[in-house]
Amino acid sequence: MDFYSFSFGDMQVAQADASSPEIVAMDVRLAFRDSETKGAHLLTVQVQVPGGADSTIADVQQEAFEKMLQILQAATAYCQGKTPNQLKEASEKQLISTSKTP
């Protein structure tokens, strides 16, 4: 796979109330071209980072980029050597355990 493109996508700001911090949800997009088929494969990761009056767009984008890297590293480490069925089972166990918490 060869690097093809990078971009920031949609950005949404949310705040539960005036006393809580702003959260920025931002899409970070990467595309890679398959050297054999020449097709491009797009990966979009939506991350949530802190926002606020002191944050510039560049600050938020940098934090979103760093968070995306952390997520991709964690995903690679966790998924490597597992099958799709193992991942589905782990997801089901996670959903069941979180639904039981008060």
C-alpha positions as CSV (number, residue, x, y, z in Angstrom):
1,M,0.0,0.0,0.0
2,D,1.2,3.4,-0.9
3,F,0.2,6.7,0.8
4,Y,-2.3,8.5,-1.4
5,S,-4.0,11.4,0.6
6,F,-4.7,12.9,4.0
7,S,-7.4,15.3,5.1
8,F,-9.4,16.6,8.0
9,G,-13.2,16.2,7.5
10,D,-16.2,17.3,9.4
11,M,-15.8,19.0,12.7
12,Q,-18.6,19.3,15.3
13,V,-18.4,21.1,18.7
14,A,-20.6,19.9,21.6
15,Q,-21.0,21.1,25.1
16,A,-23.4,19.5,27.6
17,D,-23.8,22.8,29.5
18,A,-22.0,26.0,30.3
19,S,-20.0,24.4,33.1
20,S,-18.7,21.5,31.1
21,P,-15.8,21.6,28.6
22,E,-16.3,21.7,24.9
23,I,-15.6,18.5,23.0
24,V,-14.7,18.6,19.3
25,A,-15.5,15.6,17.2
26,M,-13.4,15.6,14.0
27,D,-13.0,13.2,11.1
28,V,-9.4,12.4,10.1
29,R,-9.1,10.7,6.7
30,L,-6.3,8.7,5.2
31,A,-6.2,7.0,1.8
32,F,-3.8,4.5,0.5
33,R,-3.5,3.2,-3.1
34,D,-3.1,-0.5,-3.7
35,S,-0.1,-0.9,-5.9
36,E,-1.5,-4.0,-7.6
37,T,-5.0,-2.9,-8.4
38,K,-4.4,0.9,-8.3
39,G,-7.6,1.2,-6.2
40,A,-7.6,3.7,-3.4
41,H,-8.7,2.6,0.1
42,L,-10.1,5.2,2.4
43,L,-10.0,5.1,6.2
44,T,-11.9,7.7,8.2
45,V,-11.4,7.9,12.0
46,Q,-13.7,10.1,14.1
47,V,-11.9,11.4,17.2
48,Q,-13.0,13.5,20.1
49,V,-10.7,16.1,21.5
50,P,-11.1,18.9,24.0
51,G,-12.0,22.3,22.6
52,G,-12.3,25.7,24.1
53,A,-12.0,29.4,23.5
54,D,-8.2,29.2,23.6
55,S,-8.0,26.4,21.0
56,T,-7.2,27.3,17.4
57,I,-8.3,25.2,14.5
58,A,-4.6,24.2,14.1
59,D,-4.5,23.1,17.8
60,V,-7.6,21.0,17.4
61,Q,-6.3,19.4,14.2
62,Q,-3.0,18.6,15.8
63,E,-4.7,16.9,18.8
64,A,-7.1,15.1,16.4
65,F,-4.1,13.8,14.4
66,E,-2.3,12.6,17.5
67,K,-5.5,10.9,18.8
68,M,-5.9,9.2,15.4
69,L,-2.4,7.8,15.6
70,Q,-3.1,6.4,19.1
71,I,-6.3,4.8,17.9
72,L,-4.6,3.2,14.8
73,Q,-1.7,1.9,16.9
74,A,-4.1,0.4,19.4
75,A,-6.3,-1.1,16.7
76,T,-3.2,-2.7,15.0
77,A,-1.9,-4.1,18.2
78,Y,-5.3,-5.5,19.2
79,C,-6.5,-6.8,15.8
80,Q,-3.2,-8.4,14.7
81,G,-3.5,-12.1,14.7
82,K,-7.3,-12.2,15.3
83,T,-10.0,-13.2,13.0
84,P,-13.2,-11.2,12.2
85,N,-15.2,-13.7,14.3
86,Q,-12.9,-13.2,17.3
87,L,-13.4,-9.5,17.0
88,K,-17.1,-9.8,16.8
89,E,-17.2,-12.0,19.9
90,A,-15.1,-9.6,21.8
91,S,-17.4,-6.8,20.7
92,E,-20.5,-8.7,21.9
93,K,-18.9,-9.4,25.3
94,Q,-18.0,-5.7,25.6
95,L,-21.6,-4.6,24.7
96,I,-23.1,-7.1,27.1
97,S,-20.7,-6.0,30.0
98,T,-21.4,-2.3,29.4
99,S,-25.2,-2.8,29.2
100,K,-25.1,-4.4,32.7
101,T,-23.5,-1.4,34.4
102,P,-25.8,1.0,36.2
